[in-house]
Amino acid sequence: MPGWFKKAWYGLASLLSFSSFILIIVALALPHWLSGKILCQTGVDLVNATDPELVKFIGDIYYGLFRGCKVRQCGLGGRQSQFTIFPHLVKELNAGLHVTLLLLLFLALALALVSMGFAILNMIQVPYRAVNGPGGICLWNVLAGGVVALAIASFMTSVKFHDLTERIANFREKLFRFVVVEEQYEESFWICVASASAHATNLVVVAISQIPLPEVQAKIEEATVTAEDILY
């Protein structure tokens, strides 16, 4: 059985892995990966709007991996519309990259559970095989954190190099064309970053758990035998 010191750190490692699992689920569920401002370029060109008037043509957009919302401002007031990524909008995006992003996050969910299981195993007993010990915990956390990091990089690639926001903003728009004027990552994106950070923290936790504690030895008093004791 592992000592109380290792049990405490392995327990913390299992909690961090479980928190990463929950964070990924929240990031998948919330439609707030990115938000931005979209300019109705068609409306601006029609009325030849100047800088002070551009505010009337700037709308909002936010979206996640499955759904989102945009508010069109084309000079006649805001018009809000909801949209879903699947099954039609994904065809207008880089479908392969978007599906890869989702698969990476689902794989990260499984790896987070595996790393939690390994931490619980080491908290309960000392595994006979080294691969099931602290090295195994580190391995699964490196894999889980790396997969989440790849998913984050995939999303950033879609935004920066494949004009993800502009494609979504112009989906099924026949009369108007929208241009993205501002973008910023929202809470779901940073939740994924926190998930990857949790696995990185686990590596530090496992390393600390291997620090040997000083052994406390009880001082044994030496018995003194006198001549009188021998007579008795």
Secondary structure as GFF3:
##gff-version 3
##sequence-region A 1 232
A	DSSP	alpha_helix	4	29	.	.	.	ID=ss1
A	DSSP	beta_strand	34	40	.	.	.	ID=ss2
A	DSSP	alpha_helix	41	47	.	.	.	ID=ss3
A	DSSP	three_ten_helix	51	57	.	.	.	ID=ss4
A	DSSP	beta_strand	58	63	.	.	.	ID=ss5
A	DSSP	beta_strand	67	73	.	.	.	ID=ss6
A	DSSP	beta_strand	78	84	.	.	.	ID=ss7
A	DSSP	three_ten_helix	89	91	.	.	.	ID=ss8
A	DSSP	alpha_helix	95	124	.	.	.	ID=ss9
A	DSSP	three_ten_helix	130	132	.	.	.	ID=ss10
A	DSSP	alpha_helix	134	161	.	.	.	ID=ss11
A	DSSP	alpha_helix	164	169	.	.	.	ID=ss12
A	DSSP	beta_strand	178	185	.	.	.	ID=ss13
A	DSSP	alpha_helix	187	209	.	.	.	ID=ss14
A	DSSP	alpha_helix	227	231	.	.	.	ID=ss15
###
